[in-house]
Amino acid sequence: MSTEAENPFQTPTAELLAPTTGTEHLRLYSIPGIGIATFFGTPLAGAYVIAANLKAMGRGGETGKLWAVSIGFFIAIIVAGALRPVNGPASGGVVVQVMAMNAYARQLFGTQVDQHKIVNGAFFSLWRS
């Protein structure tokens, strides 16, 4: 009789397999795609695209913080726009929005997106409707 049969509380011996951490089977949005969404649709559109990537990567629990930060940023942009001088340049706000959302996305999952690109993973079109 084996020792496993003698001890019913003994954990079974089996090879443990590490979960795959790669994203090669996923379809993601690129960082420039997040910038384009932000450019045409405010930080809220950028947040939508970032949330889609987080959900695809199995990190959907992080979307609450993402939405809170993005809505706060959007409100700050509205307030800053209301307080800016009438004759001042207006285009600087758009550049700041795109750069901030790209930086936030890069901080959240930039390494994973870079690895996804290296293994020739699929990306959504930059002009996806």
MDTraj code that builds the backbone (N, CA, C; nanometers):
import mdtraj as md
import numpy as np

residues = "MET SER THR GLU ALA GLU ASN PRO PHE GLN THR PRO THR ALA GLU LEU LEU ALA PRO THR THR GLY THR GLU HIS LEU ARG LEU TYR SER ILE PRO GLY ILE GLY ILE ALA THR PHE PHE GLY THR PRO LEU ALA GLY ALA TYR VAL ILE ALA ALA ASN LEU LYS ALA MET GLY ARG GLY GLY GLU THR GLY LYS LEU TRP ALA VAL SER ILE GLY PHE PHE ILE ALA ILE ILE VAL ALA GLY ALA LEU ARG PRO VAL ASN GLY PRO ALA SER GLY GLY VAL VAL VAL GLN VAL MET ALA MET ASN ALA TYR ALA ARG GLN LEU PHE GLY THR GLN VAL ASP GLN HIS LYS ILE VAL ASN GLY ALA PHE PHE SER LEU TRP ARG SER".split()
xyz = np.array([
    [0.0842, -0.1162, 0.0000],
    [0.0000, 0.0000, 0.0000],
    [0.0893, 0.1232, 0.0000],
    [0.0501, 0.2246, -0.0776],
    [0.1325, 0.3459, -0.0853],
    [0.1040, 0.4366, 0.0329],
    [0.1916, 0.5343, 0.0509],
    [0.1744, 0.6277, 0.1620],
    [0.0555, 0.7198, 0.1391],
    [0.0203, 0.7448, 0.0129],
    [-0.0958, 0.8298, -0.0157],
    [-0.2250, 0.7629, 0.0294],
    [-0.2313, 0.6342, 0.0138],
    [-0.3516, 0.5622, 0.0550],
    [-0.3608, 0.5545, 0.2070],
    [-0.2463, 0.5561, 0.2740],
    [-0.2454, 0.5506, 0.4194],
    [-0.2869, 0.6830, 0.4819],
    [-0.2562, 0.7949, 0.4167],
    [-0.2858, 0.9267, 0.4716],
    [-0.3850, 0.9981, 0.3799],
    [-0.5120, 0.9969, 0.4145],
    [-0.6115, 1.0599, 0.3264],
    [-0.5995, 1.2122, 0.3226],
    [-0.5232, 1.2697, 0.4142],
    [-0.5085, 1.4149, 0.4176],
    [-0.3857, 1.4632, 0.3410],
    [-0.3088, 1.3738, 0.2859],
    [-0.1907, 1.4093, 0.2088],
    [-0.2343, 1.4737, 0.0770],
    [-0.1747, 1.5877, 0.0446],
    [-0.2075, 1.6522, -0.0832],
    [-0.1552, 1.5676, -0.1968],
    [-0.2283, 1.5607, -0.3063],
    [-0.1823, 1.4792, -0.4188],
    [-0.0579, 1.5403, -0.4815],
    [0.0260, 1.4541, -0.5302],
    [0.1461, 1.5023, -0.5981],
    [0.1122, 1.5230, -0.7445],
    [0.1377, 1.6427, -0.7898],
    [0.1113, 1.6763, -0.9291],
    [0.2057, 1.7885, -0.9697],
    [0.2337, 1.7928, -1.0957],
    [0.3191, 1.8993, -1.1466],
    [0.2382, 2.0288, -1.1497],
    [0.2930, 2.1324, -1.0892],
    [0.2258, 2.2616, -1.0889],
    [0.2663, 2.3385, -1.2139],
    [0.1674, 2.3896, -1.2827],
    [0.1931, 2.4668, -1.4038],
    [0.1741, 2.6143, -1.3743],
    [0.2713, 2.6931, -1.4122],
    [0.2617, 2.8373, -1.3919],
    [0.1642, 2.8940, -1.4949],
    [0.0785, 2.9860, -1.4540],
    [-0.0140, 3.0459, -1.5509],
    [0.0643, 3.1281, -1.6527],
    [0.0119, 3.1324, -1.7725],
    [0.0785, 3.2121, -1.8751],
    [0.0553, 3.3590, -1.8460],
    [0.1609, 3.4343, -1.8514],
    [0.1493, 3.5774, -1.8267],
    [0.1514, 3.6554, -1.9570],
    [0.1680, 3.5880, -2.0663],
    [0.1734, 3.6551, -2.1953],
    [0.0369, 3.7028, -2.2401],
    [0.0399, 3.7993, -2.3282],
    [-0.0842, 3.8551, -2.3812],
    [-0.0967, 3.8273, -2.5305],
    [-0.0164, 3.7327, -2.5819],
    [-0.0127, 3.7113, -2.7263],
    [-0.1463, 3.6672, -2.7844],
    [-0.2337, 3.6079, -2.7056],
    [-0.3637, 3.5629, -2.7555],
    [-0.4701, 3.6725, -2.7458],
    [-0.4357, 3.7873, -2.6906],
    [-0.5316, 3.8959, -2.6731],
    [-0.5237, 3.9945, -2.7888],
    [-0.6259, 4.0767, -2.7989],
    [-0.6249, 4.1890, -2.8916],
    [-0.6361, 4.3142, -2.8060],
    [-0.5338, 4.3989, -2.8139],
    [-0.5247, 4.5153, -2.7271],
    [-0.5248, 4.6439, -2.8079],
    [-0.5424, 4.7549, -2.7371],
    [-0.5240, 4.8870, -2.7952],
    [-0.3809, 4.9302, -2.7665],
    [-0.3182, 4.9946, -2.8620],
    [-0.1816, 5.0430, -2.8433],
    [-0.1846, 5.1746, -2.7657],
    [-0.0679, 5.2153, -2.7179],
    [-0.0577, 5.3423, -2.6468],
    [-0.0927, 5.4584, -2.7409],
    [-0.0437, 5.4595, -2.8676],
    [-0.0900, 5.5665, -2.9582],
    [-0.2412, 5.5645, -2.9809],
    [-0.3029, 5.4471, -2.9767],
    [-0.4477, 5.4385, -2.9900],
    [-0.5193, 5.5067, -2.8744],
    [-0.4612, 5.4959, -2.7560],
    [-0.5167, 5.5645, -2.6395],
    [-0.5046, 5.7149, -2.6571],
    [-0.3907, 5.7599, -2.7123],
    [-0.3721, 5.9022, -2.7392],
    [-0.4718, 5.9553, -2.8404],
    [-0.4981, 5.8786, -2.9439],
    [-0.5943, 5.9208, -3.0465],
    [-0.7354, 5.9284, -2.9872],
    [-0.7712, 5.8289, -2.9076],
    [-0.9041, 5.8317, -2.8428],
    [-0.9171, 5.9534, -2.7527],
    [-0.8107, 5.9851, -2.6795],
    [-0.8125, 6.1017, -2.5915],
    [-0.8212, 6.2304, -2.6722],
    [-0.7480, 6.2382, -2.7820],
    [-0.7485, 6.3579, -2.8661],
    [-0.8885, 6.3876, -2.9187],
    [-0.9563, 6.2847, -2.9677],
    [-1.0881, 6.3061, -3.0280],
    [-1.2033, 6.3022, -2.9272],
    [-1.1801, 6.2429, -2.8094],
    [-1.2932, 6.2239, -2.7197],
    [-1.2687, 6.2552, -2.5742],
    [-1.1725, 6.3385, -2.5413],
    [-1.1402, 6.3780, -2.4036],
    [-1.0796, 6.2611, -2.3253],
    [-1.0326, 6.2851, -2.2039],
    [-0.9772, 6.1767, -2.1232],
    [-1.0770, 6.0647, -2.0937],
    [-1.2050, 6.0927, -2.1059],
    [-1.3035, 5.9872, -2.0815],
    [-1.2976, 5.8799, -2.1902],
    [-1.2756, 5.9199, -2.3140],
    [-1.2602, 5.8223, -2.4221],
    [-1.1297, 5.7451, -2.4047],
    [-1.0245, 5.8148, -2.3637],
    [-0.8989, 5.7464, -2.3355],
    [-0.9146, 5.6454, -2.2231],
    [-0.9918, 5.6816, -2.1209],
    [-1.0162, 5.5908, -2.0086],
    [-1.0949, 5.4679, -2.0537],
    [-1.1868, 5.4865, -2.1457],
    [-1.2642, 5.3741, -2.1979],
    [-1.1719, 5.2725, -2.2655],
    [-1.0770, 5.3233, -2.3436],
    [-0.9834, 5.2360, -2.4151],
    [-0.8884, 5.1688, -2.3151],
    [-0.8400, 5.2436, -2.2175],
    [-0.7529, 5.1857, -2.1152],
    [-0.8279, 5.0775, -2.0379],
    [-0.9544, 5.1033, -2.0043],
    [-1.0353, 5.0047, -1.9324],
    [-1.0527, 4.8773, -2.0149],
    [-1.0694, 4.8920, -2.1458],
    [-1.0821, 4.7741, -2.2325],
    [-0.9540, 4.6910, -2.2277],
    [-0.8383, 4.7561, -2.2284],
    [-0.7120, 4.6826, -2.2175],
    [-0.6998, 4.6136, -2.0820],
    [-0.7334, 4.6851, -1.9757],
    [-0.7235, 4.6256, -1.8425],
    [-0.8143, 4.5033, -1.8306],
    [-0.9353, 4.5129, -1.8821],
    [-1.0276, 4.3994, -1.8762],
    [-0.9759, 4.2825, -1.9584],
    [-0.9192, 4.3116, -2.0762],
    [-0.8649, 4.2050, -2.1610],
    [-0.7469, 4.1356, -2.0942],
    [-0.6716, 4.2095, -2.0135],
    [-0.5563, 4.1526, -1.9438],
    [-0.5952, 4.0851, -1.8124],
    [-0.7245, 4.0834, -1.7813],
    [-0.7695, 4.0218, -1.6580],
    [-0.7495, 4.1104, -1.5358],
    [-0.7389, 4.2399, -1.5572],
    [-0.7180, 4.3345, -1.4476],
    [-0.8362, 4.4291, -1.4359],
    [-0.9545, 4.3777, -1.4565],
    [-1.0757, 4.4584, -1.4532],
    [-1.1022, 4.5253, -1.3189],
    [-1.0460, 4.4728, -1.2126],
    [-1.0641, 4.5321, -1.0815],
    [-0.9982, 4.6687, -1.0669],
    [-0.9079, 4.7015, -1.1573],
    [-0.8379, 4.8297, -1.1517],
    [-0.9133, 4.9418, -1.2237],
    [-1.0251, 4.9100, -1.2865],
    [-1.0953, 5.0114, -1.3651],
    [-1.1647, 5.1164, -1.2796],
    [-1.1996, 5.0822, -1.1581],
    [-1.2636, 5.1811, -1.0693],
    [-1.1721, 5.2988, -1.0426],
    [-1.0477, 5.2698, -1.0081],
    [-0.9490, 5.3761, -0.9852],
    [-0.9247, 5.4543, -1.1141],
    [-0.9177, 5.3832, -1.2263],
    [-0.8973, 5.4478, -1.3564],
    [-1.0067, 5.5498, -1.3838],
    [-1.1326, 5.5102, -1.3633],
    [-1.2439, 5.6011, -1.3900],
    [-1.2427, 5.7196, -1.2944],
    [-1.2081, 5.6973, -1.1686],
    [-1.2020, 5.8074, -1.0724],
    [-1.0954, 5.9085, -1.1126],
    [-0.9776, 5.8599, -1.1505],
    [-0.8690, 5.9491, -1.1928],
    [-0.9082, 6.0235, -1.3207],
    [-0.9659, 5.9531, -1.4161],
    [-1.0013, 6.0143, -1.5447],
    [-1.1121, 6.1182, -1.5305],
    [-1.2119, 6.0896, -1.4498],
    [-1.3195, 6.1873, -1.4288],
    [-1.2657, 6.3084, -1.3546],
    [-1.1797, 6.2862, -1.2561],
    [-1.1165, 6.3984, -1.1865],
    [-1.0326, 6.4837, -1.2803],
    [-0.9588, 6.4186, -1.3674],
    [-0.8778, 6.4899, -1.4663],
    [-0.9665, 6.5682, -1.5618],
    [-1.0759, 6.5086, -1.6045],
    [-1.1693, 6.5755, -1.6950],
    [-1.2290, 6.7005, -1.6291],
    [-1.2671, 6.6886, -1.5035],
    [-1.3217, 6.8042, -1.4308],
    [-1.2157, 6.9129, -1.4159],
    [-1.0921, 6.8726, -1.3879],
    [-0.9832, 6.9702, -1.3765],
    [-0.9607, 7.0435, -1.5082],
    [-0.9739, 6.9749, -1.6185],
    [-0.9577, 7.0378, -1.7505],
    [-1.0701, 7.1381, -1.7750],
    [-1.1912, 7.1031, -1.7380],
    [-1.3043, 7.1954, -1.7551],
    [-1.2822, 7.3208, -1.6703],
    [-1.2404, 7.3019, -1.5473],
    [-1.2156, 7.4166, -1.4594],
    [-1.1012, 7.5016, -1.5134],
    [-0.9935, 7.4384, -1.5566],
    [-0.8798, 7.5131, -1.6116],
    [-0.9204, 7.5887, -1.7371],
    [-1.0042, 7.5280, -1.8189],
    [-1.0518, 7.5965, -1.9395],
    [-1.1381, 7.7165, -1.9065],
    [-1.2157, 7.7067, -1.8010],
    [-1.3006, 7.8190, -1.7602],
    [-1.2182, 7.9323, -1.7002],
    [-1.1048, 7.9002, -1.6418],
    [-1.0223, 8.0017, -1.5770],
    [-0.9150, 8.0608, -1.6672],
    [-0.8938, 8.0021, -1.7839],
    [-0.7878, 8.0534, -1.8712],
    [-0.8281, 8.1881, -1.9305],
    [-0.7292, 8.2701, -1.9657],
    [-0.7603, 8.3998, -2.0266],
    [-0.8307, 8.3815, -2.1612],
    [-0.9182, 8.4745, -2.1925],
    [-0.9956, 8.4658, -2.3165],
    [-0.9050, 8.4687, -2.4388],
    [-0.8017, 8.5485, -2.4370],
    [-0.7128, 8.5609, -2.5523],
    [-0.5980, 8.4609, -2.5502],
    [-0.5934, 8.3694, -2.4539],
    [-0.4850, 8.2727, -2.4426],
    [-0.5017, 8.1573, -2.5401],
    [-0.3939, 8.0823, -2.5611],
    [-0.4009, 7.9673, -2.6529],
    [-0.4880, 7.8556, -2.5937],
    [-0.5629, 7.7910, -2.6781],
    [-0.6521, 7.6845, -2.6322],
    [-0.5966, 7.5461, -2.6625],
    [-0.5014, 7.5352, -2.7532],
    [-0.4537, 7.4042, -2.7965],
    [-0.3658, 7.3351, -2.6936],
    [-0.3088, 7.4077, -2.5997],
    [-0.2225, 7.3463, -2.5004],
    [-0.2943, 7.2448, -2.4139],
    [-0.4207, 7.2670, -2.3894],
    [-0.4971, 7.1733, -2.3070],
    [-0.5108, 7.0367, -2.3700],
    [-0.5256, 7.0321, -2.5009],
    [-0.5401, 6.9044, -2.5707],
    [-0.4093, 6.8263, -2.5631],
    [-0.2980, 6.8943, -2.5809],
    [-0.1677, 6.8286, -2.5745],
    [-0.1456, 6.7699, -2.4354],
    [-0.1802, 6.8455, -2.3329],
    [-0.1654, 6.7981, -2.1954],
    [-0.2523, 6.6749, -2.1719],
    [-0.3744, 6.6762, -2.2229],
    [-0.4644, 6.5621, -2.2056],
    [-0.4059, 6.4356, -2.2670],
    [-0.3593, 6.4460, -2.3908],
    [-0.3056, 6.3297, -2.4614],
    [-0.1808, 6.2780, -2.3909],
    [-0.0916, 6.3689, -2.3549],
    [0.0317, 6.3268, -2.2880],
    [0.0029, 6.2623, -2.1524],
    [-0.0910, 6.3182, -2.0781],
    [-0.1228, 6.2641, -1.9456],
    [-0.1855, 6.1250, -1.9560],
    [-0.2786, 6.1073, -2.0480],
    [-0.3432, 5.9762, -2.0606],
    [-0.2454, 5.8716, -2.1135],
    [-0.1577, 5.9096, -2.2069],
    [-0.0565, 5.8157, -2.2552],
    [0.0384, 5.7764, -2.1425],
    [0.0794, 5.8737, -2.0618],
    [0.1685, 5.8442, -1.9492],
    [0.0989, 5.7528, -1.8480],
    [-0.0276, 5.7775, -1.8218],
    [-0.1027, 5.6950, -1.7268],
    [-0.1150, 5.5515, -1.7795],
    [-0.1454, 5.5389, -1.9081],
    [-0.1564, 5.4053, -1.9684],
    [-0.0215, 5.3338, -1.9651],
    [0.0848, 5.4057, -1.9962],
    [0.2179, 5.3460, -1.9946],
    [0.2543, 5.3002, -1.8532],
    [0.2138, 5.3777, -1.7546],
    [0.2413, 5.3401, -1.6154],
    [0.1606, 5.2162, -1.5753],
    [0.0370, 5.2056, -1.6234],
    [-0.0487, 5.0929, -1.5883],
    [-0.0054, 4.9621, -1.6546],
    [0.0210, 4.9674, -1.7867],
    [0.0488, 4.8426, -1.8581],
    [0.1421, 4.8594, -1.9770],
    [0.2291, 4.9579, -1.9718],
    [0.3205, 4.9817, -2.0840],
    [0.4099, 4.8637, -2.1149],
    [0.4631, 4.7991, -2.0111],
    [0.5522, 4.6859, -2.0324],
    [0.4781, 4.5706, -2.0997],
    [0.3547, 4.5447, -2.0565],
    [0.2772, 4.4359, -2.1159],
    [0.2452, 4.4647, -2.2624],
    [0.2142, 4.5896, -2.2948],
    [0.1836, 4.6243, -2.4335],
    [0.3097, 4.6114, -2.5187],
    [0.4242, 4.6515, -2.4647],
    [0.5507, 4.6357, -2.5382],
    [0.5810, 4.4884, -2.5627],
    [0.5611, 4.4046, -2.4617],
    [0.5830, 4.2602, -2.4781],
    [0.4847, 4.2017, -2.5795],
    [0.3613, 4.2497, -2.5765],
    [0.2590, 4.2053, -2.6713],
    [0.3025, 4.2368, -2.8136],
    [0.3618, 4.3519, -2.8324],
    [0.4093, 4.3926, -2.9649],
    [0.5266, 4.3060, -3.0087],
    [0.6165, 4.2727, -2.9150],
    [0.7345, 4.1919, -2.9476],
    [0.6947, 4.0527, -2.9965],
    [0.5920, 3.9932, -2.9348],
    [0.5490, 3.8588, -2.9743],
    [0.4464, 3.8622, -3.0876],
    [0.4348, 3.9773, -3.1541],
    [0.3423, 3.9951, -3.2666],
    [0.1969, 3.9700, -3.2271],
    [0.1592, 4.0164, -3.1091],
    [0.0210, 4.0070, -3.0648],
    [-0.0678, 4.1003, -3.1465],
    [-0.1955, 4.0729, -3.1474],
    [-0.2905, 4.1511, -3.2269],
    [-0.3276, 4.2803, -3.1547],
    [-0.3403, 4.3864, -3.2333],
    [-0.3846, 4.5158, -3.1836],
    [-0.5077, 4.5586, -3.2619],
    [-0.5945, 4.6344, -3.1949],
    [-0.7062, 4.6944, -3.2646],
    [-0.6546, 4.8050, -3.3542],
    [-0.7255, 4.8326, -3.4595],
    [-0.6925, 4.9420, -3.5492],
    [-0.6972, 5.0746, -3.4730],
    [-0.6120, 5.1679, -3.5105],
    [-0.6126, 5.2990, -3.4465],
    [-0.7399, 5.3766, -3.4792],
    [-0.8095, 5.3366, -3.5830],
    [-0.9308, 5.4089, -3.6252],
    [-1.0541, 5.3233, -3.6062],
    [-1.0484, 5.2313, -3.5104],
    [-1.1621, 5.1437, -3.4835],
    [-1.2824, 5.2259, -3.4403],
    [-1.3971, 5.1945, -3.4962],
    [-1.5190, 5.2681, -3.4587],
    [-1.5998, 5.1911, -3.3593],
])
top = md.Topology()
chain = top.add_chain()
for i, resn in enumerate(residues, 1):
    res = top.add_residue(resn, chain, resSeq=i)
    for name in ("N", "CA", "C"):
        top.add_atom(name, md.element.get_by_symbol(name[0]), res)
traj = md.Trajectory(xyz[None], top)
